[in-house]
C-alpha cells in the first residue's frame, strides 16, 4: 500500500522557519519525482517545489530563495526547508509522488504563519 506521510507543519511567526518531511512507502522511491504542493482557502492547489530522481529542482517564484527541497534516498523521504516565512505562505501543504500516469498524495499538513 502506498503511503506518503507528512510532518513538520505548525504555527510560526513571520520570518520564522519550518522543515516539512514526507516519508514514502510502497513505491520505488528512486523512480519518482517528488513534490510539495500547497492550497490556501479559496485558492487552487499550486506546486511549490519539485525534485526529480536526478536531483533537478523547480520552485514557484514566490518560494525562490526562501525554500529548499531535498530528498534522502536511504530514508525514502523528501524535505521542504522553509525560511523567511510570510503570512501568504499559510496553507495546507501536500506531498506528491509522480511517475508517468501514477501519482500519489499525502494527507496534508497545516502551515500557519501569523503573529
C-alpha positions in Angstrom: 0.0 0.0 0.0 1.3 3.4 -1.0 1.7 5.9 1.8 3.0 9.4 1.9 3.1 10.8 5.5 3.8 14.5 6.0 5.0 16.0 9.2 6.6 19.3 10.5 3.7 21.7 10.0 2.5 24.1 12.6 2.2 27.7 13.7 5.1 30.0 13.1 5.7 33.8 13.3 6.5 35.8 10.1 10.2 35.5 9.4 10.4 32.1 11.1 11.3 28.7 9.6 9.8 25.2 9.4 11.0 22.0 7.8 8.4 19.7 6.4 9.1 16.0 5.9 7.4 13.4 3.8 8.1 9.7 4.3 7.2 7.5 1.4 6.5 3.8 1.5 5.0 1.3 -1.0 6.8 2.8 -4.0 10.2 2.5 -5.6 11.2 5.9 -4.3 14.1 6.4 -6.8 11.8 6.2 -9.8 9.5 9.1 -8.7 9.6 12.8 -9.0 8.7 14.2 -5.5 7.0 17.5 -4.9 5.3 19.8 -2.4 2.1 21.5 -3.2 0.0 23.9 -1.2 -3.6 25.0 -1.1 -4.8 28.1 0.8 -8.5 28.7 1.4 -10.3 29.9 -1.7 -7.3 29.2 -3.9 -6.2 26.5 -6.3 -3.6 24.0 -5.3 -0.2 25.0 -6.6 3.1 23.4 -7.0 5.6 24.9 -4.5 8.7 22.8 -5.3 9.7 19.6 -7.0 12.7 17.4 -7.3 13.5 14.6 -9.8 15.3 11.4 -9.0 18.4 13.0 -10.6 18.2 16.0 -8.2 16.8 18.6 -10.6 14.7 21.1 -8.7 11.9 23.5 -9.6 10.3 26.2 -7.4 7.3 28.5 -7.6 8.6 32.1 -8.0 7.4 33.2 -4.5 9.4 30.4 -2.9 12.6 31.0 -4.8 15.5 31.9 -2.4 13.4 31.0 0.7 12.5 27.3 0.3 14.7 24.3 -0.5 13.5 20.9 -1.5 15.7 17.9 -1.0 15.5 14.1 -0.9 17.1 11.3 1.1 17.1 8.0 -0.8 18.2 6.0 2.2 15.2 7.2 4.1 12.7 7.4 1.3 12.0 10.9 2.5 11.6 14.3 0.8 12.0 17.5 2.7 11.0 21.1 2.3 13.0 23.6 4.3 11.0 26.9 4.5 12.8 30.0 5.7 11.7 33.7 6.0 8.1 32.6 6.1 5.4 35.1 5.3 1.6 35.1 6.1 0.9 34.4 2.4 2.7 31.0 2.9 -0.2 29.9 5.1 -1.8 26.8 3.5 -2.2 23.1 3.7 1.0 21.6 2.3 0.7 18.2 0.4 3.4 15.8 -0.5 3.2 14.3 -4.0 4.9 11.4 -5.8 4.6 11.1 -9.5 5.8 8.8 -12.2 4.2 8.9 -15.7 0.5 8.1 -15.1 0.9 7.2 -11.4 0.5 9.9 -8.8 0.1 9.7 -5.1 -0.8 12.3 -2.4 -0.2 12.7 1.3 -2.8 13.7 3.8 -1.5 17.3 4.1 0.0 19.3 6.9 -1.2 22.7 8.0 1.3 25.6 8.0 0.1 28.8 9.6 2.3 31.9 9.5 0.9 34.5 11.8 1.9 37.0 14.5 
